[in-house]
Structures are given as C-alpha cells and as structure tokens.
C-alpha cells in the first residue's frame, strides 16, 4: 500500500507537514478561486440582487455539504488511526461503510433541498428581489448534492491515508470545469443564478467521477476492492464512524446554522448588506480555506501518532500547525487592509455595496488570530477522535457566542450592521481559547484511539 498510504509516525515532522499541507493549500486556494469567479461573474452580470441570491442560497448548500464533511472527517480520523495502529487490513470495511453511510445521507440532503428550498429561503429573510434567483440556485445545487458528497468522501479517505496530491488534482479539475461553464452559462447563455449553480454541480460531478475511476484502477494499493459485498456496512466500522461522524456532523451543522442566522440578520438590513456579507465571506474564504490545509495535516498526523502512542510528536504537530496558520492569516490580514474597496470592485460597481465593504473586512480581521489557533487545536481534537469535545466547542462558538455577540453588539448596543459583522468575527475565540487549554492540560493523553 506504499503507493497511496503514507506513514507519518516517523521522519521529519516539518518536511512531512509541508509535503502534506502544500497540495491542499494550492487546491483549496483554487477552490476558493472558482467560487470567487462564480461571484464575480454573477455580480457583474446580475448585480447586487444576484450576489445576494448566490450568497444566501450558497449558505444553505454549504450547510448540507458540511453535514457530509462531518462524517467524512470521522472517516479520515478512523483511517488515520487504523494506519497508525498498524491495522491496514481493516481499511476495506471502514471505507465501504463510509461509502454507504455517505450515500444515504446524500440522498436525504438532495430530497430535502429540492422539495423545501422555498421554505428554507423564506426563513432566511431572503430579499424579495433575490428570492427567485436564490430558489433556482438552491434547487440545482441540491439536485447535484450527491456529487459534492461523493467527492468529499473520497477526499477524506485519501487524507486519512496521508495522500494530498490526488484531492488537489480533483479540485483543479472541478475548478477549471466550473470557470469555463460559468462563462458559458451565465455570460453567453444568460442563464443567471441557475447557470452558476449548474456550472458548480457539473464541476463537482466531473471531479467525483474522476476520483472514483482513480480509486477503482488503484484498488489493490488503495485497500478497497469495490466488490458489492464490501459496501455492506461493517458493524465495528459503522459504530466507530457513527461515534465520530455524528458529533463532527452536528458540529459542522451547528456552526453553519449560526452563520445562516447571522445571514438572516444581515438580509433584514438591505440587499446591499446581504451582497456585502456574502461577497465578504467568499473573500474571507481565501485564508480560511488555505489554512484549512493545515487543519487537515494536523488531523492526519495527530491521528496516526496518537494511535501509535507518540505523544510528543502529536503535540509538536499542533505547534507546527500554529506556526503555518499564523503565517497565512498575517499575510492575508495585511493584504486585505491595503485596498478593500478595490477588491470588492471586482464583484460589483454598485456604490451601496462598495461603501459597506470596509465595514465587513475590518471587523472580520479581528477574528484572524483565533482562526489561526483553531487550525491547530481543531485538527488535534479531531485527530485524537474527541468528537464530543469538538461538538461542545462548536455549540459554544455558534449558538452561544456567534449569535449572542451579533445580538448583543448589533441590537443591545445598537451598533447595527457593524455589530453583526463584529460579532461574527470575534466568536471564534470561544473555540480557540478552550482548545489551547485542553491541549496543555494533558487529560487527552489518557484517551484510547477509536479503533
């Protein structure tokens, strides 16, 4: 299995983390690039109404995708711990079980999004001028949800095995396909937000098919034989995946639900505020997604080393994760502060949006130090399999602090839109600070791997 599976329990930690993280940094940057191009095309063709529609409907689509990512993260942790403990013969059952669970959840998400898209968008106070375009975007995104689920599932398996190059390739494929079809569907054929959603879904579909073909051709080194019986859930693997996956999925869902709540608060102000928030989130996605590569590497390295009993190496992986994450956020904080308004002009020329852009970016930057810390601590907590604590931190972050701060600053202190943006930005400290305390208190050393 040496062609696909990487053993990170020995060797240079600096070299191993960089070799694992860099492909994901590149691929995640490309992923953000094609979502930003999505917004640039929509904003310049459809204006602030289109930006608001894609931003609001995209939040819902992200919510459904993040539920899958929670279970995929459970699969990544399980596989990394199996490798660290030297139990590679159990990978087939774990992968087959993950395939089946992901497919079932994906079908439920698809049907929910398609049949309830209008009701969901009403709950989010979608501006009237953006409502029908948002319905088009969410309906088509939901119809293609299985492609997104399939891609994330395959990528999580490869990440658990320490393979970062193939997921990078799949995102490049999805991104190039999406960009080309964005121009065709939205600019040339004038299909509006429906065209933007169709371009995204098609890119994900091509990427998923490519990834499955790769795995099928490399089934011997991959550790999964693709035989029908192997898709039947293995009881032991299913218990471990559900134990890990349900809290991780709830964690992802709770954070995204709180973000949708903040979206509804912003939507209630004006369509320009909605457009700024949605566009700003996409811009802020650049450092978030690039640093997420560090989270992936910390999770895989700590998973393998924790299962192998390498406690000191586990902690060192977190320290190095902090170093890389702080470098990413420091660079983008400086970049964003240079010319915020000019950056937003790429998306729209409407003055109402451009005037609000600095308000969002200057407030969200206050949360960058916390995000940098979280990339190390969250990856560590995921890697050792403490999904319950990860869920508890997410509930504090989302429902207590994110919503609480937005209400406190925006309504109680009457700071309005500025308060909503600032509350969103600083809520991350509710996860970052407890994560650092947990790492240094050392109680996690008594845990047993989830295998």
Buried (B, 14 or more C-beta within 10 A) or exposed (E): BEEBBBBBBEEEBEEBBBBBBBBBBBBBBBBBBBBBBBBBBBBBBBBBBBBBBBBBBBBBBBBBBBBBBBBBBBBBBBBBBBBBBEBBEBBBBBBBBBBBBBBEBBEEBBEBBBEBBBEBBEEBBBBEBBBBBBBBBBBBBBBBBBBBBBBBBBBBBBBBBBBBBBBBBBBBBBBBBBBBBBBBBBEEEEBBBBBBBBBBBBBBBBBBBBBBEBBEEBEEEBBBEBEEEBBEBBEEBBEBBBBBBBBBBBBBBBBBBBBBBBBBBBBEBBBBBBBBBBBBBBBBBBBBBBBBBBBBBBBBBBBBBBBBEBEEBBBBBBEBBBBBBBEBBBEBBEEBEEEBEEBBBBBBEBEBBBEBBBBBBBBBBBBBBBBBBBBBBBBBBBBBBBBBBBBBBBBBBBBEBBBBBBBBBBBEEEBBBBBBBBBBBBBBBBBBBBBBEBBEEEEBEEEEBBB
